[in-house]
Amino acid sequence: MSRQPQWTGERLETFIQNESTIEHLHRYALAASLVSGKAVLDIACGSGYGTALLAQHAAEVTGMDIDPLTIEKAKTTYKHNNIRFETASTEQIPSADDSFDVVVSFETLEHTDAQEAMLREIKRVLRPGGLLILSTPEKKNYSDKTGYQNPFHKKELYRHELESLLRGHFSHFALYTQQMTLSSVITGASGNGFQQYSGNFSSVEKITAPEALYYVALAADNELPSLPNSVFTGDSVWEQALLQREKMVTGTITYRLGHVLLYPFKLIRQLFKK
């Protein structure tokens, strides 16, 4: 049985099917709705799946990552006329001034302690009126409340710190909250807005100020586009996760041995059913 490569948790890979998959795909789905016909930079693109998703809508997309091996793999995996990949850090982007209409940077900011330098570089390569789409964890809920310390994170931010950072480089910014939930979704053609509820058998209530596990930020010097409240259904992700788990179980020696030992009894049971 072939084994999947080991996952460190630092970069999302396409063989991973879990809540991180849903979180990342939701971010790229939102970004894809804002890049039609534009020149896009996907900074810290990792394995390149997000770059390829953006390229289905954008005029051209450049994926950059600091790891040369990751970039070489992305070049081999995603060969499209409007995609190119380069090795680069977030603090030294090898592009001319005013090169991109949109810069996408998901789960990158917390991996550097040179965040001001990163934002300066992004601002430099953005064209006048260009848009930054960024996501990063909320330190209070991601680390403080859970006690979890991500070994790959160098500097996580609280909301006011993120706001201060964006305010120092852009005239306009907006923060959207993102969190994972086990949910029921009710939709209709005449539905307006998006209301969240929570509760149990004792009581149910509206959620007026949802907590953020992550922030998705839009920042620009011009008026910002408006994003709708949205849900990314994880049905296909969970289906793939279950299939992977089933393959792992059925591929074990214990399962195969048990199947051989029980096979004669299964035949006898079938005979009695006839």
C-alpha positions as CSV (number, residue, x, y, z in Angstrom):
1,M,0.0,0.0,0.0
2,S,1.4,3.4,-1.0
3,R,1.8,5.9,1.8
4,Q,1.1,9.6,1.6
5,P,3.9,12.0,2.2
6,Q,4.3,13.2,5.8
7,W,2.4,16.4,6.5
8,T,4.0,18.9,8.9
9,G,1.0,21.1,9.2
10,E,2.9,24.1,7.8
11,R,1.7,24.0,4.2
12,L,-1.6,22.6,3.1
13,E,-1.1,19.8,0.5
14,T,-3.8,18.4,-1.8
15,F,-3.6,15.0,-0.2
16,I,-4.9,16.6,3.1
17,Q,-8.7,16.4,3.6
18,N,-9.7,18.0,6.8
19,E,-10.9,21.3,8.3
20,S,-7.8,23.1,7.1
21,T,-8.7,22.2,3.6
22,I,-12.2,23.8,3.9
23,E,-10.7,26.9,5.5
24,H,-8.2,27.4,2.7
25,L,-10.6,26.6,-0.1
26,H,-13.1,29.1,1.3
27,R,-10.5,31.8,1.2
28,Y,-9.5,31.1,-2.4
29,A,-13.1,30.9,-3.4
30,L,-13.6,34.5,-2.1
31,A,-10.4,35.7,-3.7
32,A,-11.4,34.1,-7.1
33,S,-14.5,36.2,-7.1
34,L,-12.4,39.4,-7.0
35,V,-9.7,38.6,-9.6
36,S,-11.5,38.3,-12.9
37,G,-9.3,39.6,-15.8
38,K,-6.6,40.8,-13.4
39,A,-2.9,40.3,-12.9
40,V,-2.5,38.5,-9.5
41,L,0.4,37.6,-7.2
42,D,-0.2,34.6,-4.9
43,I,2.6,35.2,-2.3
44,A,3.7,32.2,-0.2
45,C,1.7,30.0,-2.6
46,G,2.9,26.7,-1.2
47,S,2.2,23.8,-3.5
48,G,0.3,26.0,-6.0
49,Y,-3.2,24.7,-5.9
50,G,-4.5,28.1,-4.9
51,T,-2.6,29.8,-7.7
52,A,-4.2,27.4,-10.1
53,L,-7.7,28.1,-8.7
54,L,-7.2,31.8,-9.1
55,A,-5.9,31.3,-12.7
56,Q,-9.3,30.0,-13.7
57,H,-10.6,33.5,-13.3
58,A,-7.6,35.9,-13.5
59,A,-5.8,37.0,-16.6
60,E,-2.5,35.9,-15.2
61,V,-1.2,34.6,-11.8
62,T,2.3,34.5,-10.4
63,G,2.8,32.1,-7.5
64,M,5.8,32.8,-5.2
65,D,7.2,30.8,-2.3
66,I,10.4,30.8,-0.4
67,D,11.0,27.1,-0.7
68,P,12.7,26.1,-4.1
69,L,11.6,22.5,-3.9
70,T,8.0,23.5,-3.4
71,I,8.1,25.8,-6.4
72,E,9.7,23.2,-8.6
73,K,6.9,20.8,-7.7
74,A,4.3,23.4,-8.4
75,K,5.8,24.1,-11.8
76,T,5.5,20.4,-12.7
77,T,2.0,20.0,-11.3
78,Y,0.3,23.2,-12.7
79,K,1.2,23.9,-16.3
80,H,-1.1,26.6,-17.6
81,N,-0.4,29.4,-20.0
82,N,-1.5,32.1,-17.5
83,I,0.5,30.7,-14.5
84,R,4.1,31.1,-13.6
85,F,6.0,30.2,-10.4
86,E,9.0,31.9,-8.8
87,T,11.1,31.4,-5.7
88,A,10.9,34.5,-3.5
89,S,10.4,35.7,0.1
90,T,7.7,38.0,1.2
91,E,10.2,40.7,2.1
92,Q,12.0,40.6,-1.3
93,I,9.5,40.2,-4.2
94,P,11.4,40.0,-7.5
95,S,8.9,42.1,-9.4
96,A,8.9,45.6,-10.7
97,D,6.8,48.4,-9.1
98,D,3.2,48.4,-10.0
99,S,3.2,44.8,-11.4
100,F,-0.1,43.4,-10.0
101,D,-3.8,44.4,-9.7
102,V,-4.3,42.0,-6.7
103,V,-2.0,40.4,-4.2
104,V,-3.3,37.3,-2.3
105,S,-1.5,36.3,0.9
106,F,-3.2,33.6,2.9
107,E,-1.8,32.4,6.3
108,T,1.6,34.1,5.6
109,L,1.8,37.1,7.8
110,E,2.2,35.1,11.0
111,H,5.2,33.3,9.6
112,T,7.4,36.3,9.5
113,D,8.5,38.8,12.1
114,A,9.3,41.3,9.4
115,Q,5.6,42.2,8.8
116,E,6.2,45.9,8.0
117,A,8.7,44.9,5.3
118,M,6.3,42.4,3.9
119,L,3.5,45.0,3.7
120,R,5.9,47.6,2.1
121,E,6.9,45.1,-0.6
122,I,3.2,44.2,-1.3
123,K,2.3,47.8,-1.5
124,R,5.3,48.4,-3.9
125,V,4.3,45.7,-6.4
126,L,0.6,46.7,-6.3
127,R,-0.7,49.0,-9.0
128,P,-2.4,52.2,-8.0
129,G,-5.9,51.1,-6.8
130,G,-4.7,47.6,-6.4
131,L,-6.2,45.2,-3.8
132,L,-4.6,43.1,-1.0
133,I,-6.5,40.0,0.1
134,L,-4.9,38.6,3.3
135,S,-5.7,36.1,6.0
136,T,-4.1,35.5,9.4
137,P,-5.0,33.9,12.7
138,E,-6.6,35.9,15.6
139,K,-4.0,35.3,18.4
140,K,-6.6,35.5,21.2
141,N,-8.7,32.6,19.9
142,Y,-6.0,30.7,18.0
143,S,-3.3,30.6,20.7
144,D,-4.3,32.3,24.0
145,K,-7.6,30.4,24.6
146,T,-6.3,27.1,23.4
147,G,-2.8,27.1,24.8
148,Y,-1.6,25.9,21.4
149,Q,1.7,27.3,20.2
150,N,2.2,26.7,16.4
151,P,6.0,26.1,16.0
152,F,5.9,27.7,12.5
153,H,4.4,31.0,13.6
154,K,6.8,33.8,14.4
155,K,4.4,36.6,15.2
156,E,0.6,36.2,15.6
157,L,-1.5,39.4,15.9
158,Y,-4.6,40.5,17.8
159,R,-7.3,42.4,15.9
160,H,-6.0,45.8,17.0
161,E,-2.5,45.0,15.9
162,L,-3.6,43.8,12.5
163,E,-5.7,46.9,12.1
164,S,-2.8,49.1,13.0
165,L,-0.5,47.3,10.5
166,L,-3.0,47.6,7.6
167,R,-3.8,51.2,8.5
168,G,-0.1,52.1,8.2
169,H,0.0,51.0,4.5
170,F,-3.5,51.4,3.1
171,S,-6.2,54.1,3.2
172,H,-9.0,51.5,3.4
173,F,-9.3,48.1,4.9
174,A,-12.0,45.7,6.1
175,L,-11.8,42.6,8.3
176,Y,-14.0,39.6,7.9
177,T,-14.1,36.8,10.5
178,Q,-13.6,33.1,9.7
179,Q,-14.3,30.1,11.9
180,M,-15.0,26.5,11.5
181,T,-18.5,25.2,12.5
182,L,-20.6,22.1,12.3
183,S,-23.6,23.8,10.7
184,S,-27.0,23.5,9.0
185,V,-27.5,25.9,6.1
186,I,-31.0,27.2,5.1
187,T,-31.1,29.1,1.8
188,G,-33.8,30.5,-0.4
189,A,-34.2,32.7,-3.5
190,S,-35.8,35.4,-1.4
191,G,-33.4,35.2,1.5
192,N,-31.7,38.4,2.7
193,G,-28.5,38.7,4.6
194,F,-26.9,36.0,6.7
195,Q,-28.0,35.2,10.3
196,Q,-26.1,32.9,12.6
197,Y,-27.7,30.9,15.5
198,S,-26.3,28.7,18.3
199,G,-27.8,26.8,21.1
200,N,-28.9,23.4,22.5
201,F,-32.1,21.7,23.7
202,S,-32.5,24.3,26.4
203,S,-32.3,27.4,24.4
204,V,-31.4,28.8,20.9
205,E,-30.3,32.3,20.2
206,K,-28.9,34.6,17.5
207,I,-25.1,35.2,17.3
208,T,-24.6,38.9,16.9
209,A,-20.8,39.1,17.1
210,P,-19.2,35.9,16.0
211,E,-15.7,35.1,17.3
212,A,-12.8,35.0,14.8
213,L,-10.4,32.2,14.6
214,Y,-8.9,33.8,11.5
215,Y,-9.3,37.2,9.8
216,V,-9.7,37.7,6.1
217,A,-8.7,41.2,5.3
218,L,-9.2,43.4,2.2
219,A,-7.0,46.4,1.9
220,A,-6.5,49.1,-0.8
221,D,-6.1,52.8,-1.3
222,N,-9.3,53.0,-3.3
223,E,-12.9,52.0,-2.2
224,L,-13.0,48.3,-1.3
225,P,-15.2,45.7,-3.0
226,S,-18.0,44.3,-0.8
227,L,-17.9,40.6,0.0
228,P,-21.1,38.8,0.9
229,N,-21.4,36.6,4.0
230,S,-20.6,33.1,2.7
231,V,-20.5,29.4,3.5
232,F,-18.1,26.9,2.0
233,T,-19.7,23.4,2.2
234,G,-17.3,20.7,3.1
235,D,-19.3,17.8,1.7
236,S,-16.7,16.8,-0.9
237,V,-13.8,17.2,1.5
238,W,-15.3,15.0,4.1
239,E,-16.3,12.4,1.4
240,Q,-12.7,12.3,0.3
241,A,-11.5,12.1,3.9
242,L,-13.8,9.1,4.5
243,L,-12.6,7.4,1.4
244,Q,-9.0,7.9,2.4
245,R,-9.7,6.4,5.9
246,E,-11.5,3.4,4.3
247,K,-8.5,2.8,2.0
248,M,-6.1,2.9,5.0
249,V,-8.2,0.4,7.0
250,T,-8.8,-2.0,4.1
251,G,-5.1,-1.9,3.2
252,T,-3.9,-3.1,6.6
253,I,-2.6,-6.6,7.1
254,T,-5.1,-7.1,10.0
255,Y,-8.1,-6.3,7.8
256,R,-6.9,-8.5,4.9
257,L,-6.2,-11.4,7.2
258,G,-9.6,-11.0,8.8
259,H,-11.2,-10.9,5.4
260,V,-9.6,-14.2,4.4
261,L,-10.5,-16.0,7.7
262,L,-14.1,-14.9,7.5
263,Y,-14.6,-15.6,3.8
264,P,-15.8,-19.2,4.2
265,F,-18.4,-18.1,6.8
266,K,-19.6,-15.4,4.4
267,L,-20.2,-18.0,1.7
268,I,-22.2,-20.2,4.1
269,R,-24.3,-17.2,5.1
270,Q,-25.1,-16.5,1.5
271,L,-26.1,-20.1,0.9
272,F,-28.7,-19.9,3.7
273,K,-30.1,-16.7,2.3
274,K,-31.0,-18.4,-1.0
